């Protein structure tokens, strides 16, 4: 059986990373900064096939923040204008320091990102010390928030599996491979295949996802879809369609991933289907 045949018919979850902490209007005017822009951009991405919105928030000057009040306004807007969509907040390190990074978890989003180890970023160390990782995981358990583990290295995948087996992660294990960050793991097909093998052999019941940064986005999208996983696209990770063309919207990047789903005969998961696949609370 060919790879394409083996995944045909398997729903694919598309996650849209709408804003992030780095890209600005100067990089691409389509990057949504205000809460109203984020809600509008998310709605278009959901229309294009996204069932998860991965969200950061920004101040008026476009700098990142972990401000719970801004997250609360974004959550309210998404629930109103994108009913049923899976809301996933970022606890990333560019938006705050220490426990400030998890200040919004009491809002009880469906999911939140969790980095379980440190690694190099383009110009700094992305620090995720064990005590902070344990605290964030405990907060997620307290508020019944499912973690999307962002794995920048093989050790992060293995540590996430150990944490899940130990009961320190709430709900179902869900790991996202992040490939293409400068100074971290490149978008390497042999490494990607080993990541998939690791998940299949060590956590066979766990769904997984993959994200590629910059020009690697569409490449990793296809690898993940062809291998039976789920995938992420959006302006957080990539502001271009190609070297000469800025992406006009988050929806345009999700639409490219949706076309790959069609190529591999994989239906795009609805928010309700994605909730079931990830073991999330059903739509109210």
N, C-alpha and C positions, 0 to 999 in steps of 0.2 A: 504494500500500500504506500502511495506517495505521501509526502508531508502535507501537500495541499488537501488530498483526500482525507487524511486522518483528522484534520481540524474542521473540515466542512460541516456546517450546521451548528458549530459550537459558538454560542453568543460571545461577543467581544465587548468588554467594557472600555469606553473611551473617557478618559479623564482630561479635563481642560485646566491647565495651569494659567490662570488669566492674567496675573500681574507680576508676581515675584517681588524681589527686593532690589533688583539691579536695573532692568531696562527702564528708560525714561522716555518722555515725549520727544526729546531730542534724538533718540535712537529710532523711534517709530511713533508718529502721532497717534497711532491706534492703541497704544498701551493704555489700558483703563486705570486711572489713578483715583478719582473720587469714587465714593460709594455708588452714586447714581450711574457713573460710567461703568463700574464693575458689574452692576446688576444688569444693565443694558447689554453689555458684552457677553455676560453669562447666558442671558436669554437667547441670544443669537447662536451661541455655541451649543446650547441644549437643542435648539431647533436643527442644528447640523448633525447631532448625534451624541453629544456629550451627556453622560449620566452622573458624572462626578465633577464638581467645581472645587479645584484646589485653590485656596484663597490666602493671600497676604493682604495687609492693609498699609496705606501710606498716609503721611501727613500732607498738608497743602503744598509744601515745598518738594514733594515727591520722595522724601526720605522715608525709609521703612520704619515701622513701629509695631509694637505688640499691644497697643492700646485696646483694652477690652470693649470700650464704648464704641469704637469704630467697628470692631468685629461684630458687636451686637447689632448695629445698624445694617451691616452687610447681611448678616444672617436673616434679619427681618425682611430685608428687600428680596433676598433670594427665595425665601419661603413664600412670599407674596407673588412674585413674578415668575418664578420657576418652580411651581409646586411639585413636590416629590423628588426633586433633584437631590443627590447626595452632597451634603456640605462638608467639606474637608478643610479644616484650618491648618495653617502652617505653624509649627513651633520652631522654625529655623533660627539659626544663630545670628543672621544679619539684622534681625528685627528687634533684638533685645539681648540682655545678658542674664545668665542664671535663671532663677525661677520666674523672672519676668516673662520668659519665653512661653510659659504655660499659663499665663494669667487669664487667658480667654477660655480655658478648658471647662470652667464652671458654666459656660453658656451651653454646654452639652451639644456640640455639633455631632453629626453622625460619625465623623472620623477626624483624625488629626495626624499630621506627619510626625514621625519619630526617627531621628538619626541616632543609632545605637553605638556609634564609635566615631572617633576623630579621623580627619584626613586633611591633606593639603588642598587648598583652593588656589585660584590664580595668583593671589598676592598675600595670602595669609593662611594660618592654620584654622580649620573649622573645628573648634573645640567642642567635644561632647564627652565630658568626663563621666565616669561611671556613676558618681553620686547624683548628678543631674539627670542622667538617663533613667536611673531608678526612680527619682522623684517624678519625672514626667510620666513614666509608665504607671506609677501609683495614682497620680492625679487622673489619668485616663480611666483607670479601673474604678476610681471613686465616682466619676461622672458618667461611666458606661460609654466611653468613647473608644471606638476601634482604631487601633494604630495602623497607619500605612507606613511600614518601615522603609526608610529610604537608605538603600545599600549602595555605598560608594566603593565598596571593596568586598572581596569574598569573606573576610572575617566578620563583616557586618551581617551577612546572611547567616552564617553559622551561629553568631551570637543571638540573632533574632529567634532562630529555631530553639536554642537553649532557653531563652527567656520564655518562649511560649510553652515549652515542655514543663518549665518550672512554675507556670501559672501566673507569671508576673505581667503578661500582656492580656488585656481584656479581649474577650471574644475570639474571633477567627484570626489565624495568622495570615497576613497579607504583606508581601515583600515586593518592593519596587527596585529594580536595578537602575541606577543612574550612571550613564556612560557618556563620556565626552567632556567632562569638566577638566579644564587644564590643570595639570599636576596631580589629578586623581586618575581613576580608571578610564582609559580611552575607550572609544567604541570599537572594540576588537571582537570579531566574530567568534574566534576560538574561545575567548573568555566568556562571551555571552552564552555559547553552547554549554560551557562547563557550569555556568550559573544555573541554566535550565536543568541540567543533569543533577546538580546538587539539590534543587528544590524537588525534583521528581523522586529522587532516591531517599532523601532525608525528611521531607515534609510532603509526602505525596498527596495529601488531602488539601494542601494550601494553594489557593490561587496566587498568581504572581503577575507583575506588571513590569514594563520597561519604559524608560524615558531616555531620549538622546538630546544632547545639548547642541545648539547652533545648527550647523549643516548636517549634524548627525541625527537630527530629529526624525526626518523621514526615513532614514536608513534603519534606525532602531525600531521605529514604528513597524516597518515591514518585517523585520526579524521577529518581533514579538507576535504579530498577527499570524505569521506563517508557522510559528512554533506552538500556537495554541494558547498564548498568554494574552494579557490585556495591555493597553498602552496609553501613553500620555502625550499630549501635544498642547501648544499654546504659546503665547507671547512671553511668558516667563522664561522659557527655555530657548526661544528662537524667534527673532523679529523679522525673518526673511522667508520668502518663498524660494528664492534662489539668490545667487551672488548679486544680481542687478535689481531685484525686485523685493520691496518691502511687503510683508504680509499685510493685507488690508484689514484683517480682523482676526480675533481668536477663532471665529467660526470658519474662516478659510483654512486654517491649519487643522481643525477638527475634520473638515470636509475632505481633506487629503487623506487622512487616516481612514475615514469612512469608505473612500474609494478602494483602499487596500483591503478592507474587510470584504467588499464585494468581489475583489479579485480572488480572494481565498475562500469565497463562498461561506463567509461567517456573518451571521446576522448581528446587527448592532444591538447590544443589550439596552433595553429600556431602563429607566431608573428603578422600576419595580423589580425587573429581572436582576439588575445589578445588586439591589439590596438583598435579594435572596441568595445570590452567589457569594456575597461577602458576609452573610450572616448578620445583616443590620436589622434594626427595628423596621417594621413595615411602614409604609406611608400612612399617616394618620388621616 
